[in-house]
Amino acid sequence: MAEHPTPEDASRALSAVERGRDQAREALREPRWLSVFWAVLAFLFLASFDVLDEDHRIWSYAALNAVLFLHLGLLHSRRGSALIGRTSAGMPLRDVPPAYLLVLTAVLIGVGAAGVAAVALIPFRLDDVPYWHTLLGLVLAILMMLFARKIQDLQLRLLRHTRRTSPTDAHGCS
């Protein structure tokens, strides 16, 4: 190979690197059963508000937090990721572009604000609706199962876009 690569060689090498990065991002995709698990867990958590009395609800919070911490611990280790069916461990936070975190935070705040506004605009009190937590949990679970793959695709596209346009990425490499 020549000491100085030709523009074609450089282009092929950059394309190969980009394909490798795309494959690595695709490996971050959650397995389908995990999306179903989280949907069922959300349903059970919200339904617990209608079933359990106030003194016992603390256990639903404790169980949800334990599962969340276990999941986060599994995501960021090779063995844990393999156990839940992912082909790679999670991306370290230091490698996540700040623009991605900013957009993700803005979306979450916007969804939360829209939820609060929707509840405020309802012309009746939700406490008067029997089992409204269970109904909300059912709707949320269905939406999570239907749109989990699309949300992951959007996150991967956003991550790919923010990696390419990162201000710290001066030469298109990171």
Secondary structure, 3 states (H helix, E strand, C coil): CCCCCCHHHHHHHHHHHHHHHHHHHHCCCCCHHHHHHHHHHHHHHHHHHHHCCCCCHHHHHHHHHHHHHHHHHHHCCHHHHHHCCCCCCCCCHHHCCHHHHHHHHHHHHHHHHHHHHHHHHCCCCHHHCCCHHHHHHHHHHHHHHHHHHHHHHHHHHHHHHHHHCCCCCCCCCC
